[in-house]
Amino acid sequence: MNISINISIYFLVSVACITILAPFSIDAYIPATVDISKELLASANSVQLSIAIFLMGFSLGPLIFGPLSDAFGRRKLICLSLIFFSLFSLLCSLSTNIYLLIFFRFFQAVSGSVGTVCGRAAVADLFSGNKLAKNYSILGLILTIAPILAPIIGGWINEYFGWRYIFVFMALSGALFFLISFFNIPETLKLKDRTVFDLNGVFLSYIKILKNRTALFYILFLSSTSAVFFAFLAASPFLYIQQFGLTPIQYSYVFGSGAVIAAFSNIINIKFTSIIGYKKIIVITCYLILLNAIVLLFGGLEILDRWSIYLSGLLFMGLFHIANATSLTGLMDEFEKNKGAANALAISLRFGFGMIGAGCVSIMNDKTIYPYIFTVMFFSCFAMISGLKAVRNN
């Protein structure tokens, strides 16, 4: 038996467990948004804002904890973050109004972001190039368990116990993942590769990363696809449930089917990365993203039937996963050191753009599909331009 292969599998599964908290914390919550709005007497805009604030927390946390992990290692920060994630999840379950829920969701996101940035940086400590792209896709494949199961689990919990127990479930998951991480994730950052942490150095390292034009375009490609994805997350519950007449459970099944598409997309990415390389995959993905946005536009204008609106959201879940794996690979290949800082900046801007995408849908909400279409079209075009420039700039 090949021990190194087994260790690699256990390691990737463990990293998936900690990075799964981000999509799970969002996806399990989505089917309950309408019920949360009713119980807390909050508007649809306020509940959508809670998603945007969660993304803000996820965008700010990595800016500090990514460089901290470059200085002190990945393992300790991962374990501490999971403890705080469980704590703030419990506090979310006790919220008596939308403002408290938004407040606790922010800090839940900050603590959850640490595992995401440190986990992906740990993988980059061990792999590079197309091999890193394949491992990121394997990680992404494991992570598709969250969007498949999370909305269904969230829908069931909301149906039978109420939305507060969704956060209790998150707290218990955080505690379980702490135990998994403690026993299965070693320290991956060698002492010789560590940096000295100081705030001025952190700021300068981010400036250095952004001055690298190729790295910048990879980050913008990832971030703009994230804006589209989170615009879908913010808009689709109210659009599908309130306007299209789906029940929360039916919506969770639709969302879960999109996650199945995402899983197949990761499998395709794993296969073709070895054949044509991740850069050619980025080029193909760029054109598919634009085509998918046009399908949504035609659906919204009723040139195509409603199925095109559903299909566009589902397909983008797959395209987002491919963009995520390939863009992060390109970014990591640009740096020998400061991978944690580069990963942190990418994740920060990814969720920051996600916050903007969700925020645009919330702010422009006029109870029609058009704010959603406008947001998707704008950021899809931005994604295509950024992805093509990243590849051609190399």
N, C-alpha and C positions, 0 to 999 in steps of 0.2 A: 504493500500500500504506500502511495506517495504522500508522505506527511506534509510536505510543503504545500501541495495542492489542497489538502484538507484544511490546513491553517488558513489559506487564502479564502476558501469558501466560508469558513466560520467567521473570518474577519469581515468579509463583504456583507454577510447576512447581519452581523452585529452593527456595522456602520449603517446598513439600511434601516435597522430598528430605530436608531437615533435620528436619522434624517427623515424618517417617515412621519415624525411628529408634525412637521410643517404642513404637508398636504392633508394629513389626517385631521389636524386641528381646524382646518378650513372646511374640508369636504364633509366631515361628520356634522358640522354646524349648519351647512347650507340648507338641508331639507327642513330645518326647524325655524328658519328666519321669519316666515310668516306668522307662526305661532308665538315666537318671541315678541314680534311687533304687537300682537294682540294682548299678550299677558302684561307686558311692561308699558302698554299704552304709548308706544313709540311709533313714529312715522316710518314708512318704507325707507325714506332717505336716511333716517337715523340708524336703522339696522344695517343698511348698506355702508354707512359711514363706519360702523364697527368693524366691517371687513377691511376697509381702507386703513383704519387705525392699527389693526392687527398687522397689516403689511408694513406700516410705518415702523412698528416695533421690530419686525423682522429685517427691515432695511438698516436700522440704526445699530442694532446689536453687533453685527459682524464687524463694523468699523473699528470697534475697540477690541473685541475678543479674537478677531483674526490675527492681528499683530501680537496680541498677548500669547496666542498659541505658538507663534513663531519664536517667541522669547522663552516660554516656559514649558512648551510641549502641549500635546493634544489631550492626553488622557484625563488629567485632573480637571480641566475645564469641562470636559464632557460629563464627568460624573457630577460635578457641582450643578451644572445647568439643568440636569434632569431632576434633581431634588427641588430646585426652585420652580421648574415647570409644573411639577405635581402640586406644589403649594398654591401657585396662582390659578391653576385649573380648579382647585377646590373653592377658592375665593370667587371665581366666576360663577360657580354653581349657586352661591349664596347671594348674588346680586339682586337688589330689590328695585333697581331702575336701570334704564339704558345707559346712564352716565357712569354708574359703577361698573357695569359690564364692560363698557368701552375702556375704562381705566385699567381694570384687571386683565383684559384681553391684551392690552399694550404690553404689560410686563410678562404675561404668558408668552407672547411672541418674542420678546427680547431674550428670555431664558431658552426658549426653543430654538432660536437662531444659532446659539452657540454650538449645539450638536451638529447642525447642518453644515456650518462652515468648517468646524474641526474635523468632522467625519470625511468630508470631501477632500480636505487638505491632507488627511492621513492617507487616503488612497493615492493622491498625487505624490506623497513622499516615497511610495513604493513602485509606481509605474510612470511611464511617459509615452508620448507618441500614440500610434494606433493602438498599442496595448492598453494605454490609459483610456482611450476612447471606447474600447471594447469593455473594459471594467466599469467605466461610467455607465455604459449601456446595460451591462448586467445589473449594476446597482439600480438603474432606472427601471429595469424590468421587475426587480423585486419591489421597488417602490410603487409600481402600479397596483400592488395589492391594496394600498391605501385608498386611491380613488375608486377602486372596484367595490371594496367592502365598507369603507367609511360612510358614504352616503346611505347605504343600505342599513348599516348598524345604527347610524344616527337617526334614520327614519323610523326604524323599529323602536329604538329607545324613546324617541319623541312620542311615538304613537301609544306606547304602553305605559311609560313611566313619566314622561314630560321632559322638556328640553334640558332642565337642570342636571339630569342624570347623564346627559352626554358629556358634561364637563367632569362629573365624577368618574366616568369611564376613562376620560383623558388622564386624570390624576393617577388612576390605577395603572394605566399603560405606561406613564412616565416612571412610576416606581418599578415596574417589571423591566423596562428597558435599562434602568439604572443597574439592576442586577446582571443583566445580559452584558452590558458594557464593561462592568467591573471585572468580569471573569474572561471576556473574550477579546477586548481591545487592548493591545499592548501599546507602549509608547513608540511611535513610528519616527519621530523627529530626532535625528542624531544630534549629539551635543555640538559637533563641528558645524552643523547647518543652522544653529540657532542664532538669533539676532538679539541685540540689546534693545529693550523696550524703553522708549521715551516718547512723549507726545509730539515733540517737534519731529522726531525721526519718523513717527507714524504718518504725520502730515506730508513729509517730504517723500516717503515711500509711495503714497497715493499719487502725488504729483508726478513722480517718476513713471508710475504705471500708466497714467493717463497721457503722458507725453509719448508713449509708445503707440504709434498710430494703429498698428496691427492689433495690439491688445485692446485699444479703445474701441475699434470696430467690432471685435469679438464680444466685448461687454455690451455694446449698443444692440447688437444682434440678439443676444440673450435677453436683454432688458425689454426691448420692444415686443418680442414674442410674449414675454411675461405680461406686458400691459394688455395684450389681446386676451390672454388666457384668464386673467383676473377680471377683466371687463365681462367676460362670459360668466365667471363665477358670481359676480355681483348682480348681473342683469337677469340671468336665466331663471332663478327661482321665482321671481315676481312675474316675469314674462310667461314662463311655462305654466305656473300654477294659477295665477290670477287672471291672465288673459287667454291662455290656451286651455284652461280647465283641467289640468292634470292634478291629481292628488299628490301630497308630499311623498308617499310611497312610490307612486308611479314615476315621479320626478327622479327619485333616487335610483330607480331601475334604468332610466334613460341615461343618467349620469354614469352609472356603473358600466353601461355598455360602451360609453366613450373611453372608460379606463381600460376595457378589454382591447379596444383599438390601440390605445397607447402601449399596451403590453406587446401586441404584434409589431408595432412600430419599432420598439426596442429590439425585438428579435431580428427584424429586417436590418436594423442598423448594425447589430453585432455581426451579422452575416456579411453585409456588403462593405463594412469597414476594412475587412481583410482583403477584399477584392479591388475596390476602387479608391479606398482611403477616405478619411473623414472630410477632407476639403471638397471633394467632388460631391459628397453627400450634402454639404452645406449649400452648394450651388443649386442642386435639385430642390432642396427644401425651400429655398428662397422663392422660387417660382411657384411651388405648390401653395405656399402661404398666401401669395397674392391671388392665385386662382380660387382658393377657398374663400377669401374675403369677397370676391366677385359673386360667388354662389350665394353668400349671405345677402349681398346687396340685391340680387335679383329676387331672392325670396321675400325680402322686406318690401320691394316695389311690386310684389305679386306678379312678377313676370314668371316666376317659378312658384310651385305650391309650397305649403308649410314644411314639407319634408326637407326642403333645402335649408331651412333655418335650423332644424334639428341636426341635419347632416353636417353643416358647417361647424357647429360647436363640437360635435363628436370627433370630426376629423382633425380639428385643431388641437385636441388633446394629444393625438399622436404626433403631430408636427412639432408641438411644443417640447415633447420629450426628446425627439431627435435633435432639435435645436439646442436644448439644454446640454446634452452629452457632447455634441460636436464643438460647440462654442467654448465650453469650459476646457476641453482638450486643447484647442488652439491657444487659449489664454495661458494654460499651464506650460505649454511648450515654449512660451516666450521668456520664461524666467527659470533660472537655476535656484536662486534663493527667493525668499519672500513669497513663496507660494501661498502661505496662509493669508498674507495681506492682499495678494491679487485675488484669491478666492473670496475673501471677505468683501472686497470692493465690488466684485462681480455680483455676489449674492445681495449685497446692500442695494446696488442699483437695480438689480432684478426685482426685488420686492418694492423698491422705491417707485419704479416704473409701474409695477403691479398696483401700487397704491394710487398712482395717477390714473391708470386705466379704470380701476374700480371707482375712484373719485369722480371721474368724468361722467360715468354712467349715473352716479348718485346725484351729482350737482345738476346735470342736465335732464334729470328724470322728469318727463312730461306724460308718463303713462303710455308712451308709444314705443315702438321698436327703434325709432330713428337715432336716439342718442347712442344706443348700442352699435348700430350699423356704422355711424360716423366714427366712433372710437376704434372699432375693428379695422375699418378701411385705412384710417390715418396711420395706426401703428403697424399694420401689415405692410404698407408701403415703406415705412421707416425700417422695418425688419429686413425686407428684401434688399434695400440699398445698403444697409450696414453689413449684412452677411456677404454680399458680393464684393464689397470694398475690402472686407477683412481677408478674404481669400486672395484677391488680386493684388493686395498690398504686400503680400509675402514674397 
